Amino acid sequence: MKMTPLVTQLRAQCPTLGNRIGVGIDIAALQIDASLKTPYASLTTLADQASASTAQNLTTQPIRDRFEIVLVLDATDATKALDGLHDLRAELWRALVGFKPDADYSAIFYDGGELVSINNSRLFYRLRFYAEFQLGRNLPSQPAESWHERELDALSSFTGMTVRVDAIDPADPNLQRPGPDGRVEMTFSGDVTP
């Protein structure tokens, strides 16, 4: 999942954070940065989880993209920090839950949160979210998203067919029975025009 739509949404919908939003910063780096202005939010992709294909003759896999936001708050007053966390967490939910980061994605869902650490100066809280998309196109006019689709795109288009029928009966007594005798009794063709 691209982070740019998420950052744009947070900047527009979370006035408490202002522009104090970063991307891809390791939590260990956040914990040692004493100059970091709070409250601060850092977005990071976590993982994607693939489900089995939903179709039998092509590949269409639901993929769940997971990401997290680590909040950093001033904890010199622990009660004030925890109250602020409660309000900021609700602000993040209003900004992200139900937001569609891209046309291919479902709405974002909240996946839980946890306190990472708290000391006499900083509070770190992690919130996890996810959105889903489908690996595999919906329409043949869309670009290929898998090897199977690329193989299908390389096939020549179906323009028609000819069927030759060799009926089992009446079978030729000079040939092995039962089975076709090798003579075509009927032929028909069909053309496909798009």
N, C-alpha and C positions, 0 to 999 in steps of 0.2 A: 504494500500500500504506500502511496506517495504521502509524504509528510506535509508538503506545502499546503494542501487544502485544510489539513487539520490545524496547522499553525495560523493560517488566515482566519479560520473560524474561531479559534481561541482568542486571537487578538481583537476580533470584532465583538465577541460575546462575553469575554471575561475581563471586565474593567479592573478587577482587583489585581490581576497579573500585569496589566499594562503591556509593555513590550518585553517583559522579563520571561521570555520563553526561548528555550534552546532545543536543539535536536541532536540526538545521538551521543549525549554525554553520559559516560559511565558513572554509576552511582558512587563508586569509590572516589572519582575525581570531584564529584559534587561535595562529598563529605570533607575533603581536605581544602577546598577553596573557601578561605575565610572572608574573602572580599566580595563574595556573591551577595547581591542585593536581594532581599526577600520581600514578599513571597516570590518564589521562582518555580517554574515548571519546566521539566525536561521530558521530551517525547522520544521514545525509542521503539523500534519494531522488536517484537519478541520472537514470534514463530508463526508458521502457517500449518494448519492441520487439514489434511485431505481426507475426504470420505470416498467410499467406493463409487464407481461410475453408476449413474442413474439410468443409463441406457444399455441395451445389450449389443447393438450393432455399431456403436460409435462411442467415443470418449466424451462424457460430460460429467466432470467431477466437481462437487461442491467443495470449495476451499474456504477455510476460515482463517482470515488474517488477524493476528493478535498484536496489539501494541500496548505500551504502558506509558503512564505519565507519573513521574516522580516529583512530588511537591516538596519544596524546601521552605520552611517557615522559621521565623525568629522565635526561639523558645526560652528567652530570658525570663519570661513569665509563662510557666507551663499551662496555667488555666486559660490565659488569653490565647496562647498558641493552639490549644485543642479546640477552643471555641471558634477561632479563625479557620481551623482545618474543617470544621463542620460546615461553615458557610462557604468556603472555597470549594469544597467537594460538591456541594449542591450547585454551585455556579458552573462547575465543569460538567455535571450531569445535564444541566439545562443547555449547555453549549454543544454537547456531543451526542447524547443519547437520542437516537432518531435521525441524526444528521447523516446524509448520504455523501461520502467523500468523493464519489465518482459515479458516473452513470452505470458502470458495470457492477457496482457494489450494492449490497443491501444497506439498510440503515444500521448505524452503529449501536451496539448493545454494551451494557456495563457487565463486566465479568468478575468484579470483586476488588477489594483493596485490603491493604495491611500496613501497619506501622512498621517501618524499617528500623528506625532508631530515634531516640530522643535523648538529648543531654541538656546541660544548662545553657546552651546557646542555640542549638538547631534541632528542628524536628523534620524528619524525612518520612514521607508517606507515599506508598505506591498504589496506583489505581490501574486496573487492567480493563481493556476494552477489546471488542472485536467487531468485524464486519465480514460478510461473506460474499463471494463471487463464484461464478461458474467457469471452470477450465473447460473449454470446448465451446464452439460457436453455436448460436441458435439458428442462423440462416446461412445458406450456402454462399450468399453474397458477401458475408463478413470474412475477414482474413483468417487464415488457418491459425489455430492455437496449439495444435499438437502434431506429432509426426503422422498419425493416422489421417488427419485432415489434409495434410500436405500430400500424402499418397493419393487420396481420393481426388484432390484437385488436379493431379497429374494424369488421371485417366481421361481417355477421350470421351466426349459426350455420347450419350446413348441416343442413337438416331432411329433405331428400329430393329426388327429381328425377323428371322425366317425360321419356321418350325417344320421339321420333316417327321412324320409319324410312321413308325413301323409297328403295326398292330401285332399283338401276340397271337390272336386267332383271326382268321384261320391260319394255323401253322403249317409249314411245309413238312410232310411226313418223312422226307429224306434228311431233314436236319434234326438236331437234338430238340426234344420236346420237354417241357413247354418253353416257349420263348419266341422272340421275334425271328422272322425268317430272313431278314436282310433286304426285303423289298419294301420300298416306301410306298404306302398306300395313299397318303395324303400330305400335301404341302400347302402351307399358308404363310403369308407375310404381313407384317404390320409396320408402318412408318410412324415415327413420333415427330411431331412438329411442335416446337416450343411456342 
